């Protein structure tokens, strides 16, 4: 397993105490989950259930308003802004007619990008939509969603493409030759990669998605490491030996996915919110979160990076290493010769069934990225695997595409 070893040792020592709590939590979660399966959708963790028809209807039904903050999304590689219609129970692109940057800022804020807006422009719709959400400019000074109405006509024939942050831009140097079988990185190659330290030691990797938010794996922050005080984040530094304890960023919040299962590693994703925001530079930049509707090739080329061991049971690498790994289709990864149905839809496999190239201990939580439409997208976070670089034992990653919506909700709720 690719758990961070130091995190594991500390966790095992508290295992007996936590086992009871974990069982209780799982039972509670199952109870909550089932509670709403008949009567609709659960409001966050409050346990209140609301009817699906109240979701995104412009009226707050949940105690914290969760029913109205998941009504906007970005679709496909062109960041097409879509709004959910409670009446039609479907997503529709927003027509560019009468749109302005101020509406773009409001939509970004609704996704959790506090004070962050990059660009808003009209592009030809490629999602095959037959109807649109359109602005009613005479609706007065009300909130953005109350100004939108359905229309089968969009005069400009263009829809809103919205980018809340400039993300997915890396340096020019791309060298394929440790991660196992990789090559060392140059400054700016993987500017979203961070090193997560506990007591001066690298434990896991992570990815920058905004100046304040880092994506990592839930297994990195299992109790007691769910306490933000333990963690220091280093960004823009390639060598572990150059990371000094006092010069990292402190963590203010650790949020693990509520459905994370420590046995199966299902839903293995977590977020860290920094106490002070990162300053972006050539060496420190965010990666793009994947949008729904991103079509990936069955064997799409991806890259993994990290300071993990360069061979199984080896020590953490001093240098940041990276290597290309192709995606592996779920049916292959779940075949009885590989992981025999252990790979869930919340996971993706990448690597070579022949072995020889893989992520390893210490790479956990770090990025699996791919280049599409000249932008780097965070497709996965390093989760687990049997050994490192063994034949028929490729790396398994949290499927970030499945979690984008959850990430936006956390960013908004904790902004």
For each residue, the residues with C-beta under 8 A, 3 or more apart:
1: 384 385 386
2: 308 359 360 361 363 364 382 383 384 385 388 395
3: 7 8 219 361 364 384
4: 7 8 203 204 219 220 361 362 364 365
5: 8 9 361 362
6: 9 10 198 201 203
7: 3 4 10 11 198 203 204 219 220 221 222 225
8: 3 4 5 11 12
9: 5 6 12 13
10: 6 7 13 14 198 224 225
11: 7 8 14 15 18 222 223 224 225
12: 8 9 15
13: 9 10
14: 10 11 17 18 223 224
15: 11 12 18 19
16: 19
17: 14 20 21
18: 11 14 15 21 22 223
19: 15 16 22 23
20: 17 23 24
21: 17 18 24 25 223
22: 18 19 25 26 262
23: 19 20 26 27
24: 20 21 27 28
25: 21 22 28 29
26: 22 23 29 30 261
27: 23 24 30 31
28: 24 25 31 32
29: 25 26 32 33 258 259
30: 26 27 33 34
31: 27 28 34 35
32: 28 29 35 36 42 45 47
33: 29 30 36 37 42
34: 30 31 37
35: 31 32 39 42 47 49
36: 32 33 39 40 41 42 49
37: 33 34
38:
39: 35 36 49 51
40: 36 49 50 51 52 54
41: 36 49 50 51 52 55 67
42: 32 33 35 36 46 47 48 49
43: 46 47 48 49 50 61 62 63 64 66 67
44: 62 63 64 66 413
45: 32 258
46: 42 43 62 63 64
47: 32 35 42 43
48: 42 43 62 63
49: 35 36 39 40 41 42 43
50: 40 41 43 54 55 61 62 67
51: 39 40 41 54
52: 40 41 55 86 89
53: 57 86
54: 40 50 51 57 59 61 67 86
55: 41 50 52 67 70 71 84 86
56: 67 68 70 71 83 84 85 86 145
57: 53 54 67 68 86 87
58: 68 143 145 146
59: 54 68
60: 65 67 68
61: 43 50 54 67
62: 43 44 46 48 50 65 66 67 68
63: 43 44 46 48
64: 43 44 46 413
65: 60 62 68 69
66: 43 44 62 69 70 409 413
67: 41 43 50 54 55 56 57 60 61 62 70
68: 56 57 58 59 60 62 65 71 145
69: 65 66 110 409 412 413
70: 55 56 66 67 84 405 408 409
71: 55 56 68 83 84 110 145
72: 81 82 83 84 107 110 111
73: 81 82 84 91 111 291 292 404 405 408
74: 79 80 81 82 111 162 291
75: 79 80 81 82 91 93 127 291 292 293
76: 79 80 126 127 291 292 293 294
77: 291 294 372 373 375
78: 123 126 161 373
79: 74 75 76 161 162 163 291
80: 74 75 76 93 123 125 126 127 159 160 161 162
81: 72 73 74 75 93 94 104 107 159 160 161 162
82: 72 73 74 75 91 92 93 94 127
83: 56 71 72 91 92 94 133 145 148
84: 55 56 70 71 72 73 90 91
85: 56 88 89 90 91 92 133 150
86: 52 53 54 55 56 57 89
87: 57 150
88: 85 92 150
89: 52 85 86
90: 84 85
91: 73 75 82 83 84 85
92: 82 83 85 88 129 131 132 133 150
93: 75 80 81 82 125 127 129 132 133 159 160
94: 81 82 83 99 132 133 134 135 148 159 160
95: 99 132 133 134 135 151 154 155 156 158 159 160
96: 99 121 122 154 156 158 159 160
97: 134 135 154 155 156
98: 134 135 137
99: 94 95 96 103 104 120 122 135 160
100: 103 104 120
101: 104 105 117 120
102: 105 106
103: 99 100 106 107 120 135 144
104: 81 99 100 101 107 108 117 119 120 160 162
105: 101 102 108 109 117
106: 102 103 109 110 143 144
107: 72 81 103 104 110 111 144 162 164
108: 104 105 111 113 116 117 162 164
109: 105 106 112 113 114
110: 69 71 72 106 107 144 412
111: 72 73 74 107 108 164 408 411 412
112: 109 407 408 409 410 411 412 413 415
113: 108 109 116 117 164 165 210 411
114: 109 212 411 415
115:
116: 108 113 164 165 210 211
117: 101 104 105 108 113 120 164
118: 163 164 165 166
119: 104 161 162 163
120: 99 100 101 103 104 117 160 161 162 163
121: 96 160 161
122: 96 99 156 158 159 160 161
123: 78 80 158 159 161
124: 157 158 159
125: 80 93 128 129 158 159
126: 76 78 80
127: 75 76 80 82 93 293
128: 125
129: 92 93 125 132 159
130: 152
131: 92 150 151 152
132: 92 93 94 95 129 150 151 152 153 154 159
133: 83 85 92 93 94 95 148 149 150 151
134: 94 95 97 98 148 149 150 151 154
135: 94 95 97 98 99 103 139 147 148
136: 139 147 148 149
137: 98 147
138:
139: 135 136 142 146 147
140:
141:
142: 139 146 147
143: 58 106 146 147
144: 103 106 107 110 147 148
145: 56 58 68 71 83 148
146: 58 139 142 143
147: 135 136 137 139 142 143 144
148: 83 94 133 134 135 136 144 145
149: 133 134 136
150: 85 87 88 92 131 132 133 134
151: 95 131 132 133 134 154
152: 130 131 132
153: 132
154: 95 96 97 132 134 151 157 158 159
155: 95 97
156: 95 96 97 122
157: 124 154
158: 95 96 122 123 124 125 154
159: 80 81 93 94 95 96 122 123 124 125 129 132 154
160: 80 81 93 94 95 96 99 104 120 121 122
161: 78 79 80 81 119 120 121 122 123
162: 74 79 80 81 104 107 108 119 120
163: 79 118 119 120 166 167
164: 107 108 111 113 116 117 118
165: 113 116 118 210 286
166: 118 163 169 285 286
167: 163 209 285 286 287 288 289 375 376
168: 286 287 288 375 376 377
169: 166 191 285 375 376
170: 188 189 190 191 285 376
171: 186 187 188 189 191 282
172:
173: 186 188 189
174: 189
175: 183 186
176: 183 323 324
177: 181 182 183 323
178: 181 182 184 308 309 310 311 317 319 321
179: 182 304 305 306 308 310 317 321 322 323 357 358 359 360 363
180: 309 310 311 312 323 356 357 358 359 360 388 389
181: 177 178 323 356 357 358 389
182: 177 178 179 304 305 310 321 322 323 357
183: 175 176 177 321 322 323
184: 178 238 319 320 321
185: 189 190 193 238 305 319 320 321 322
186: 171 173 175 189 238
187: 171 238 282 283
188: 170 171 173 191 282 283
189: 170 171 173 174 185 186 305 322
190: 170 185 193 303 305 320 322 367 369
191: 169 170 171 188 208 236 282 283 284 285
192: 207 208 209 285 286 287 367 369 376 378
193: 185 190 205 206 207 208 305 306 320 366 367
194: 205 206 207 208 214 233 234 235
195: 202 205 206 233 234 237 240 243 307
196: 202 203 204 205 206 214 216 220 231 232 233 272 365
197: 200 201 202 203 231 232 233 234 243 245 248
198: 6 7 10 201 203 225 230 231 232
199: 230
200: 197 245
201: 6 197 198
202: 195 196 197 240 243 307 316 362
203: 4 6 7 196 197 198 220 225 362
204: 4 7 196 216 217 220 362 364 365 366
205: 193 194 195 196 216 305 306 307 308 362 363 364 365 366 367 382
206: 193 194 195 196 214 215 216 233 272 365 366 381
207: 192 193 194 214 215 216 287 366 367 369 378 381
208: 191 192 193 194 211 213 214 235 278 284 285 286 287
209: 167 192 213 214 215 286 287 289 378 407
210: 113 116 165 213 286 411
211: 116 208 274 277 278 279 280 286
212: 114 273 274 277 278
213: 208 209 210 271 272 273 274 407 411
214: 194 196 206 207 208 209 233 271 272 273 274
215: 206 207 209 269 270 271 365 367 378 381 400 407
216: 196 204 205 206 207 220 221 269 270 271 272 364 365 366 381
217: 204 220 221 268 269 270 364 365 381 382 383 398
218: 221 222 256 257 260 267 268 269 270 398
219: 3 4 7 222 260 262 265 268 364 365 383 384
220: 4 7 196 203 204 216 217 225 270 364 365
221: 7 216 217 218 225 226 254 256 270 272
222: 7 11 218 219 225 226 256 262
223: 11 14 18 21 226
224: 10 11 14 227 230
225: 7 10 11 198 203 220 221 222 230 231 254
226: 221 222 223 254 256
227: 224 230 254
228: 231 250 251 252 253 254 272
229: 251
230: 198 199 224 225 227
231: 196 197 198 225 228 250 251 254 272
232: 196 197 198 245 248 249 250 251
233: 194 195 196 197 206 214 248 249 250 251 272 274
234: 194 195 197 237 243 247 248 249
235: 194 208 249 278 283 284
236: 191 281 283 284
237: 195 234 242 243
238: 184 185 186 187 242 319 320
239: 242 243 318 319 320
240: 195 202 243 307 316 317 318 319
241: 318
242: 237 238 239
243: 195 197 202 234 237 239 240 247 248
244: 247
245: 197 200 232 248
246:
247: 234 243 244
248: 197 232 233 234 243 245
249: 232 233 234 235 274 275 276 278
250: 228 231 232 233 274 275 276
251: 228 229 231 232 233 254 272 273 274 275
252: 228 273 274 275
253: 228 271 272 273 414
254: 221 225 226 227 228 231 251 270 271 272
255: 270 271 272 273 410 414
256: 218 221 222 226 260 270
257: 218 260 267 268 269 270 403 406
258: 29 45
259: 29 266 267
260: 218 219 256 257 266 267 268 269 270
261: 26 264 265 266 267
262: 22 219 222 265
263:
264: 261 342 344
265: 219 261 262 268 347 383 384 396
266: 259 260 261 344 346 347
267: 218 257 259 260 261 346 398 403
268: 217 218 219 257 260 265 346 347 381 383 384 398
269: 215 216 217 218 257 260 381 398 400 403 406 407
270: 215 216 217 218 220 221 254 255 256 257 260 365
271: 213 214 215 216 253 254 255 407 410 411
272: 196 206 213 214 216 221 228 231 233 251 253 254 255
273: 212 213 214 251 252 253 255 414
274: 211 212 213 214 233 249 250 251 252 277 278
275: 249 250 251 252
276: 249 250
277: 211 212 274
278: 208 211 212 235 249 274 284
279: 211 284
280: 211 284 285 286
281: 236 284 285
282: 171 187 188 191 285
283: 187 188 191 235 236
284: 191 208 235 236 278 279 280 281
285: 166 167 169 170 191 192 208 280 281 282
286: 165 166 167 168 192 208 209 210 211 280
287: 167 168 192 207 208 209 367 369 376 377 378
288: 167 168 375 376 377 378
289: 167 209 377 378 400 404 407 408
290: 294 377 378 379 400 401 404
291: 73 74 75 76 77 79 294 404
292: 73 75 76 401 404
293: 75 76 127
294: 76 77 290 291 372 377 401
295:
296: 300 327 370 372 379
297: 300 327
298: 327 329
299: 326 327 328 329
300: 296 297 326 327 370 379
301: 324 325 326 370 371
302: 324 325 326 327 350 368 369 370 379 380
303: 190 322 323 324 325 367 368 369 370
304: 179 182 322 323 325 350 359 363 366 367 368 382 395
305: 179 182 185 189 190 193 205 320 321 322 366 367 369
306: 179 193 205 317 320 321 322 359 362 363 366 382
307: 195 202 205 240 316 317 318 319 320 321 362 363
308: 2 178 179 205 316 317 321 359 360 361 362 363 364 366 382
309: 178 180 312 313 314 315 316 317 360 361 362 388
310: 178 179 180 182 314 317 321 360
311: 178 180 314 360 388 389
312: 180 309 360 387 388 389 390
313: 309 361
314: 309 310 311 360 361
315: 309
316: 202 240 307 308 309 361 362
317: 178 179 240 306 307 308 309 310 320 321 362
318: 239 240 241 307
319: 178 184 185 238 239 240 307
320: 184 185 190 193 238 239 305 306 307 317
321: 178 179 182 183 184 185 305 306 307 308 310 317
322: 179 182 183 185 189 190 303 304 305 306
323: 176 177 179 180 181 182 183 303 304 357
324: 176 301 302 303 357
325: 301 302 303 304 350 351 352 357 358 368 394 395
326: 299 300 301 302 350 351 352
327: 296 297 298 299 300 302 348 349 350 379
328: 299 332 333 349 350 351 353 394
329: 298 299 332 333
330: 333 334 343 345 348 349
331: 334 335
332: 328 329 335 338 349 353
333: 328 329 330 338 339 343 349 394 396
334: 330 331 338 339 340 341 342 343
335: 331 332 338 339 340
336: 340
337: 340 392
338: 332 333 334 335 349 353 392 393 394
339: 333 334 335 342 343 349 386 393 396
340: 334 335 336 337
341: 334
342: 264 334 339
343: 330 333 334 339 347 348 349 396
344: 264 266 347
345: 330 399 402
346: 266 267 268 398 399 402 403
347: 265 266 268 343 344 383 396 397 398 399
348: 327 330 343 368 379 380 396 397 399
349: 327 328 330 332 333 338 339 343 394 395 396 397
350: 302 304 325 326 327 328 368 380 394 395 397
351: 325 326 328 357 358 385 389 394 395
352: 325 326 355 356 357 394
353: 328 332 338 391 392 394
354: 391
355: 352 358 389 390 391 392 393
356: 180 181 352 389
357: 179 180 181 182 323 324 325 351 352 389
358: 179 180 181 325 351 355 385 388 389 390 394 395
359: 2 179 180 304 306 308 363 364 366 382 385 388 395
360: 2 179 180 308 309 310 311 312 314 363 388 389
361: 2 3 4 5 308 309 313 314 316 364 388
362: 4 5 202 203 204 205 306 307 308 309 316 317
363: 2 179 205 304 306 307 308 359 360 366 382
364: 2 3 4 204 205 216 217 219 220 308 359 361 382 383
365: 4 196 204 205 206 215 216 217 219 220 270 381 382
366: 193 204 205 206 207 216 304 305 306 308 359 363 381 382
367: 190 192 193 205 207 215 287 303 304 305 378 380 381 382
368: 302 303 304 325 348 350 378 379 380 381 382 395 397
369: 190 192 207 287 302 303 305 376 377 378 379
370: 296 300 301 302 303 376 377 379
371: 301 374 375 376 377
372: 77 294 296 375 377
373: 77 78
374: 371
375: 77 167 168 169 288 371 372
376: 167 168 169 170 192 287 288 369 370 371
377: 168 287 288 289 290 294 369 370 371 372
378: 192 207 209 215 287 288 289 290 367 368 369 381 400
379: 290 296 300 302 327 348 368 369 370 397 399 400 401
380: 302 348 350 367 368 383 397 398 399 400
381: 206 207 215 216 217 268 269 365 366 367 368 378 397 398 400
382: 2 205 217 304 306 308 359 363 364 365 366 367 368 395 397
383: 2 217 219 265 268 347 364 380 395 396 397 398
384: 1 2 3 219 265 268 396
385: 1 2 351 358 359 388 393 394 395 396
386: 1 339 390 393
387: 312 390 393
388: 2 180 309 311 312 358 359 360 361 385
389: 180 181 311 312 351 355 356 357 358 360
390: 312 355 358 386 387 393
391: 353 354 355
392: 337 338 353 355
393: 338 339 355 385 386 387 390
394: 325 328 333 338 349 350 351 352 353 358 385
395: 2 304 325 349 350 351 358 359 368 382 383 385
396: 265 333 339 343 347 348 349 383 384 385
397: 347 348 349 350 368 379 380 381 382 383
398: 217 218 267 268 269 346 347 380 381 383 403
399: 345 346 347 348 379 380 402 403
400: 215 269 289 290 378 379 380 381 403 404 407
401: 290 292 294 379 404
402: 345 346 399
403: 257 267 269 346 398 399 400 406 407
404: 73 289 290 291 292 400 401 407 408
405: 70 73 408 409
406: 257 269 403 409 410
407: 112 209 213 215 269 271 289 400 403 404 410 411
408: 70 73 111 112 289 404 405 411 412
409: 66 69 70 112 405 406 412 413
410: 112 255 271 406 407 413 414
411: 111 112 113 114 210 213 271 407 408 414 415
412: 69 110 111 112 408 409 415
413: 44 64 66 69 112 409 410
414: 253 255 273 410 411
415: 112 114 411 412
